[in-house]
Structure formats: C-alpha cells, structure tokens
C-alpha cells in the first residue's frame, strides 16, 4: 500500500489555517473543502476533504462521477465536527485524469483496492464507506475484502450482480445524446462531449460483459457479501428507475444484521434530490 504525495493543493476560506504539506490531511483545522492529490498504485488520484471529526468517511461516486459532481450536499452539510469526509475521484474519472478510463474485467476490484490504498496513504487507519451506484459496488467489495479497516457501510443505488433486466436499462441510456440537458451538460462540462460519450458507452459495454462470463449468473460481488462484518445500511429509492428493487433486497439479505431503508419518493440520485433527509439518516446511522 505504499504511496507518495505527488502534489497536494488546498483551497481554503479566509481565516483557516493550513498545516505544512508534510503533515497529514487531518491537520487542516477548518470546515472548508480541501482538494489534494496522491499517487496510488501508479495513478494520480484526486480527492476532496472537509471536516475534522474523529469519524472518517470515504464517499465513493457513481459511474463517471467524481467528488465535485456527486457529493456536493454531503461535503457541504455532513457534520464537520463529528466527521472527516473524503470524497475521491476513482482512477481516470473526474480530476483523476489522465490517463483515460478503461474497464478491464476486474475494474470494480481495482477501484476498491485504489480506494483502500488511498485512505491508508492518507494515514486513515479505519473509516466508514458511503457508496453510490458503482461506488456502492466498490464499497461492498472493499468492506468484504478489508473488514478490519471498515467501521460502517452505507450503500444506495448499488447492485451485486447484473441481470438481463439491468442490461435493458443500461442499453436504453447508452446514447448520451438522448439524455436530458440537465443530466448531460454537467458531464460534458467535466469531460468534453467526445470523452463523455465514448467513456459512458464503454461502461455500458463493460456491464454487459458480466452476464456473458463463464458462471452465466452476472455476478459482480454477490459472493463477497456474506464476508461483510461491519454494520451496514442499504438505502433504496422506490422510484429508482436504474436499480430494480430486488437488488437492495438481495444485498440486505446477504449482509448479516444489515438495515434496509426505503425512501418512497427517492430516485437514483436520492442523496442529491433529498439531501437533508439523506444526510440526517446517514448521520444517525454512523453515530
């Protein structure tokens, strides 16, 4: 898990004090959002950090998402006296570019290892995971693979396997030109039209491969769920059109003593649309 600091950039509000770069990020004694970079497993990883609480939380974004696009309300409003919040950009997403994103067969496992190694490199020995969508899958894998490091787990919009029903949903949105402008523009602004289009198409193709693997069951990480030992909260929006309800139920059934919370009006982005309710629910669970 060796890593070295390549460059750490801090953007601080007036009146905050920044510790020297040689000190750990927990030495930032203010509530502003700090941006930094770490070289982990041969790639340059970007992250954002805020708060100075004893309970450290890593937020993991969805497909093509990053700290800036996916977790604004959490970085802004989660209790900064209780929590130290880290939101990362997985390799080749967001500001963790270049190089361009690829999707080898083990890309979820690779992201899980990167996430864990980033936190260890930042000297956070034990922490909780908040994972949305693809980030939820990554969080499930990380919690199962590294149980001694994970304090609590919260996932929403995640699935542990892929079905033919899922593939129909993914393929229906593969052409990003058909997305609403509200959904498409932020990604185009972040990546540019060409990179966004090609990368999302590659993601859909990668998800399709799970059902064509030798086991034929579309398994991503369902075999790992029984190995998750930490307290776990699964949140599901009952109006989520991207994740059928059998997925959160399965995850809940497979993780011992986990909790399932349903949000009747929640969609796939429930943590953004209903941020206040979501943040309150998460804080109560983590505390």
KAFEN-V512588 format. One record per helix or strand. SS is the DSSP state (hx for helix, st for strand). FROM is the first residue (numbers start at 1). TO is the last residue. If there is no record, write none. Layout:
ss->(SS | SS)
from->(FROM | FROM)
to->(TO | TO)
This chain:
ss->(st | hx | st | st | st | hx | hx | st | hx | st | hx | hx | st | st | hx | hx | hx | hx | st | hx | st | hx | st | hx | hx)
from->(3 | 25 | 34 | 43 | 55 | 67 | 72 | 83 | 107 | 127 | 134 | 147 | 150 | 161 | 164 | 176 | 181 | 193 | 219 | 225 | 231 | 245 | 259 | 270 | 275)
to->(7 | 27 | 40 | 50 | 60 | 70 | 77 | 89 | 121 | 132 | 145 | 149 | 156 | 161 | 172 | 178 | 191 | 212 | 219 | 227 | 237 | 254 | 263 | 273 | 286)
